Amino acid sequence: MITLNHYLILASALFAIGFAGVVLRRNMITLLMSIELMLNAVNITLAGFSRIHGNLEGQMVAFFVIILAAAEAAVGLAIIVLVFRRRGSVQSTELGELRDVTDAH
């Protein structure tokens, strides 16, 4: 029998792994994946509470968050591709300023 504690332990482990990825890594693709992992941890928590309480509101909210995360991933990847084309790197430490120095004449 799966209890609420199982859901919360899994969600907290996923959230901790995602948080560690955000804090420790500087690659923008890894940062985006870590944020997605943290969003999925929240979705597991919502689905777990929804299942335990016997209603579907938490699962519907989790489904909505999944849709928003997909849109966020698409926009984030498009920005990362643009940054790579302009700068040649996707390391967040190399992006100190927003304006490209080579464009300023």
Backbone hydrogen bonds in HBPLUS format (Angstrom, degrees):
<---DONOR---> <-ACCEPTOR-->    atom                        ^
c    i                          cat <-CA-CA->   ^        H-A-AA   ^      H-
h    n   atom  resd res      DA  || num        DHA   H-A  angle D-A-AA Bond
n    s   type  num  typ     dist DA aas  dist angle  dist       angle   num
A0006-HIS N   A0003-THR O   3.18 MM   3  5.51 129.9  2.45 102.4 113.7     1
A0008-LEU N   A0004-LEU O   2.96 MM   4  6.24 163.3  1.99 155.0 159.8     2
A0009-ILE N   A0005-ASN O   2.85 MM   4  5.95 155.5  1.91 149.2 155.4     3
A0010-LEU N   A0006-HIS O   3.05 MM   4  6.20 167.0  2.07 149.0 152.5     4
A0011-ALA N   A0007-TYR O   2.87 MM   4  6.04 162.4  1.91 149.7 155.4     5
A0012-SER N   A0008-LEU O   2.86 MM   4  5.91 156.8  1.92 142.0 148.5     6
A0013-ALA N   A0009-ILE O   2.97 MM   4  6.13 153.8  2.04 145.6 152.7     7
A0014-LEU N   A0010-LEU O   2.96 MM   4  6.21 163.8  1.99 152.2 156.4     8
A0015-PHE N   A0011-ALA O   2.87 MM   4  6.01 157.9  1.92 147.1 153.9     9
A0016-ALA N   A0012-SER O   2.90 MM   4  5.99 154.0  1.97 141.3 148.4    10
A0017-ILE N   A0013-ALA O   2.99 MM   4  6.23 157.4  2.05 148.4 154.2    11
A0018-GLY N   A0014-LEU O   2.94 MM   4  6.14 161.2  1.98 148.5 153.9    12
A0019-PHE N   A0015-PHE O   2.81 MM   4  5.98 156.4  1.87 148.0 154.9    13
A0020-ALA N   A0016-ALA O   2.90 MM   4  6.04 156.3  1.95 144.8 151.3    14
A0021-GLY N   A0017-ILE O   2.98 MM   4  6.22 149.3  2.08 142.0 150.6    15
A0022-VAL N   A0018-GLY O   3.01 MM   4  6.33 148.1  2.11 144.7 152.9    16
A0023-VAL N   A0019-PHE O   2.95 MM   4  6.18 159.3  2.00 150.7 156.3    17
A0024-LEU N   A0020-ALA O   2.85 MM   4  5.76 164.6  1.87 150.8 155.4    18
A0025-ARG N   A0021-GLY O   3.18 MM   4  5.49 154.0  2.25 129.8 136.2    19
A0092-SER N   A0026-ARG O   2.69 MM  66  5.30 179.0  1.69 161.8 162.2    20
A0031-LEU N   A0027-ASN O   2.93 MM   4  6.25 152.5  2.00 151.1 160.0    21
A0028-MET N   A0090-VAL O   2.90 MM  62  5.66 168.4  1.91 162.7 166.3    22
A0032-LEU N   A0028-MET O   2.97 MM   4  6.16 157.2  2.03 143.0 148.3    23
A0033-MET N   A0029-ILE O   2.98 MM   4  6.24 158.0  2.03 146.7 152.7    24
A0034-SER N   A0030-THR O   2.89 MM   4  6.05 150.3  1.98 145.1 153.3    25
A0035-ILE N   A0031-LEU O   2.99 MM   4  6.25 153.4  2.06 148.3 155.0    26
A0036-GLU N   A0032-LEU O   3.04 MM   4  6.29 155.6  2.10 145.3 152.1    27
A0037-LEU N   A0033-MET O   2.96 MM   4  6.19 146.8  2.07 141.0 150.1    28
A0038-MET N   A0034-SER O   3.01 MM   4  6.32 150.2  2.10 144.2 151.6    29
A0039-LEU N   A0035-ILE O   2.98 MM   4  6.30 152.5  2.05 146.9 154.6    30
A0040-ASN N   A0036-GLU O   2.96 MM   4  6.24 150.0  2.05 144.8 152.8    31
A0041-ALA N   A0037-LEU O   3.03 MM   4  6.31 141.2  2.19 139.9 150.2    32
A0042-VAL N   A0038-MET O   3.16 MM   4  6.50 151.8  2.24 144.6 151.0    33
A0043-ASN N   A0039-LEU O   2.99 MM   4  6.31 149.4  2.09 142.2 151.2    34
A0044-ILE N   A0040-ASN O   2.97 MM   4  6.23 151.3  2.05 145.0 151.5    35
A0045-THR N   A0041-ALA O   3.11 MM   4  6.41 154.9  2.18 143.6 150.2    36
A0046-LEU N   A0042-VAL O   2.92 MM   4  6.23 160.8  1.96 151.7 156.7    37
A0047-ALA N   A0043-ASN O   2.89 MM   4  6.09 163.4  1.92 151.4 155.8    38
A0048-GLY N   A0044-ILE O   2.84 MM   4  5.95 152.2  1.92 144.9 153.1    39
A0049-PHE N   A0045-THR O   2.99 MM   4  6.21 169.9  2.00 156.1 157.5    40
A0050-SER N   A0046-LEU O   2.97 MM   4  6.06 152.7  2.05 143.2 151.7    41
A0051-ARG N   A0047-ALA O   2.90 MM   4  6.05 154.2  1.97 144.7 151.0    42
A0052-ILE N   A0048-GLY O   2.99 MM   4  6.20 162.0  2.02 151.8 156.6    43
A0053-HIS N   A0049-PHE O   3.02 MM   4  6.10 159.1  2.07 146.3 151.4    44
A0054-GLY N   A0050-SER O   2.99 MM   4  5.98 116.7  2.40 134.2 148.9    45
A0055-ASN N   A0050-SER O   3.20 MM   5  5.47 145.1  2.33 149.9 154.3    46
A0054-GLY N   A0051-ARG O   3.33 MM   3  5.08 145.0  2.46  91.9 101.8    47
A0060-MET N   A0056-LEU O   2.94 MM   4  6.15 151.7  2.02 151.8 159.8    48
A0061-VAL N   A0057-GLU O   2.96 MM   4  6.22 156.7  2.01 150.4 156.4    49
A0062-ALA N   A0058-GLY O   2.91 MM   4  6.09 155.1  1.97 142.3 149.7    50
A0063-PHE N   A0059-GLN O   2.95 MM   4  6.13 151.9  2.03 141.3 148.5    51
A0064-PHE N   A0060-MET O   3.01 MM   4  6.27 153.3  2.08 143.7 150.8    52
A0065-VAL N   A0061-VAL O   2.87 MM   4  6.18 152.3  1.95 149.6 157.4    53
A0066-ILE N   A0062-ALA O   2.95 MM   4  6.21 148.6  2.05 144.9 153.4    54
A0067-ILE N   A0063-PHE O   3.09 MM   4  6.41 152.0  2.17 144.9 151.7    55
A0068-LEU N   A0064-PHE O   3.00 MM   4  6.32 159.8  2.04 148.6 154.0    56
A0069-ALA N   A0065-VAL O   2.80 MM   4  5.97 149.7  1.89 145.7 154.7    57
A0070-ALA N   A0066-ILE O   3.00 MM   4  6.21 146.8  2.11 143.0 151.0    58
A0071-ALA N   A0067-ILE O   3.18 MM   4  6.51 157.0  2.24 146.8 152.3    59
A0072-GLU N   A0068-LEU O   2.88 MM   4  6.10 155.5  1.94 146.2 153.7    60
A0073-ALA N   A0069-ALA O   2.84 MM   4  5.99 151.2  1.92 143.2 150.6    61
A0074-ALA N   A0070-ALA O   3.04 MM   4  6.27 154.8  2.10 144.0 150.4    62
A0075-VAL N   A0071-ALA O   3.05 MM   4  6.30 165.4  2.08 151.6 154.9    63
A0076-GLY N   A0072-GLU O   2.84 MM   4  5.89 159.0  1.88 145.3 152.4    64
A0077-LEU N   A0073-ALA O   2.86 MM   4  5.93 161.1  1.89 147.0 151.7    65
A0078-ALA N   A0074-ALA O   3.07 MM   4  6.22 152.0  2.15 141.0 148.7    66
A0079-ILE N   A0075-VAL O   2.98 MM   4  6.27 154.8  2.05 148.8 155.4    67
A0080-ILE N   A0076-GLY O   2.93 MM   4  6.17 155.5  1.99 147.1 154.3    68
A0081-VAL N   A0077-LEU O   2.91 MM   4  6.12 157.4  1.96 148.3 153.6    69
A0082-LEU N   A0078-ALA O   3.04 MM   4  6.25 157.8  2.09 144.5 150.5    70
A0083-VAL N   A0079-ILE O   2.89 MM   4  6.14 158.7  1.94 150.6 156.5    71
A0084-PHE N   A0080-ILE O   2.90 MM   4  6.10 155.7  1.96 146.7 153.6    72
A0085-ARG N   A0081-VAL O   2.96 MM   4  6.20 154.6  2.03 147.1 153.7    73
A0086-ARG N   A0082-LEU O   3.02 MM   4  6.25 150.5  2.11 146.1 154.0    74
A0087-ARG N   A0083-VAL O   2.79 MM   4  5.78 167.7  1.81 156.3 160.0    75
A0088-GLY N   A0084-PHE O   2.74 MM   4  4.63 139.8  1.90 119.9 131.9    76
A0094-GLU N   A0091-GLN O   3.23 MM   3  5.68 151.5  2.31 109.3 116.7    77
A0095-LEU N   A0092-SER O   3.39 MM   3  5.42 165.0  2.41 103.4 107.2    78
A0103-ASP N   A0100-ASP O   3.24 MM   3  5.60 147.2  2.35 105.7 114.4    79
A0104-ALA N   A0101-VAL O   3.32 MM   3  5.51 152.0  2.41 103.1 110.8    80
